[in-house]
């Protein structure tokens, strides 16, 4: 999080994303891998990690169910609704 304000020094263009990919993101991953959470935070991270797998496994079937419902009720499918129009573009 401390490296993110440094990005404000760069104007949008090709340099800032390039530096993020080469320097900032690997640094964030390295710092995260080297840190050890406290007991309470560790339990929270463990629980969220286990819950994230359930979300990952179920997001496709639930998305198909929502699409089928949108198609059934509107006759036009997912792209006719505002969230669908945003997510499909």
PyMOL commands that set and color helices and strands:
alter all, ss='L'
color gray80, all
select helices_A, chain A and resi 4-9+14-34+39-74+78-80+82-87
alter helices_A, ss='H'
color red, helices_A
deselect
rebuild
show_as cartoon
